[in-house]
Amino acid sequence: MTGPRFTCLVPAFNEAERLPGVLAAVVGHPSVDRVVVIDDGSTDGTGEVALRHGAELLRTPCNGGKTHALRLGLETVSTSHVVLIDADLVGLTPGVVSSLIAPVAAGAAYASVSLRGNAPWVWRRIGIDYISGERVLPTALIADRLEALDRLRRFGFEVFLNELLVEEGRPIRIVRWPEVASPAKSDKRGLWRGLLADAGMLVDIAGTIGVTGFVGQIRQLRRLAGA
């Protein structure tokens, strides 16, 4: 009987500067069969950076948002599990990636979700970041739901996954990553463009699960995590 196998998907939009550090942690990782970067209409050479650092590359014709990019990547996954990693992380190492994979690979959890060191204080206080972009999960959880992604908003992917995990009702593991950070959008795009991007993401989340839906998701995910 063979153990679980993992494909790593990295959606990326204009992340040529930070992507090499992320790929150094996942390309060649002993638990990862494939690393696929989905270049979501970047204009800064993100795709070329991905190829230079040993990743497979998929490209979207224009910037369609994270959900669309991950839908494209998920269509190519044939391994039992998928590792989702954001392209802008700072402080990611192979060991950190291993800590996210380990509870799922060992059968101690159905899925795992990261809790980064610079996650909002409230998420760190309650022990879960319900919109974390770093997760490990069985491909079967999402494989038959790809068409549903076409109806989601640009940034509705994580909360949609939460709904599937709650529906599945199996144990998950929250993995603390104190050494890992994700830069604020205002740091990457400038203050006003960053604030607008954050606002757009919140609108997408609210449009997917409702204005108060996140409260129920957090409660259910904490229950599955044994918190």
Number of C-alpha atoms within 10 A of each C-alpha: 3 4 9 15 17 25 25 27 28 30 28 27 24 20 23 20 13 16 24 18 18 22 25 16 17 29 19 15 18 10 18 20 14 23 25 23 30 29 28 25 20 19 14 13 15 25 26 13 20 25 13 10 15 18 24 16 18 17 18 15 9 11 18 14 19 24 21 25 25 21 21 19 21 19 10 12 18 14 17 14 23 28 26 20 25 19 28 25 18 15 16 21 17 17 12 19 23 17 15 23 25 16 19 20 20 11 11 13 20 21 26 24 24 27 26 22 16 16 19 11 11 10 16 16 10 12 17 25 23 21 21 17 21 23 24 29 24 18 18 12 16 19 14 9 12 15 11 11 17 12 12 17 20 21 21 25 22 18 21 19 17 18 15 14 22 18 10 12 14 14 18 24 24 23 21 19 19 15 13 18 17 17 12 15 16 15 10 13 13 11 13 11 14 16 15 14 15 15 12 14 16 15 17 19 24 17 15 20 16 12 12 9 14 18 11 11 18 20 16 19 24 19 15 20 19 11 13
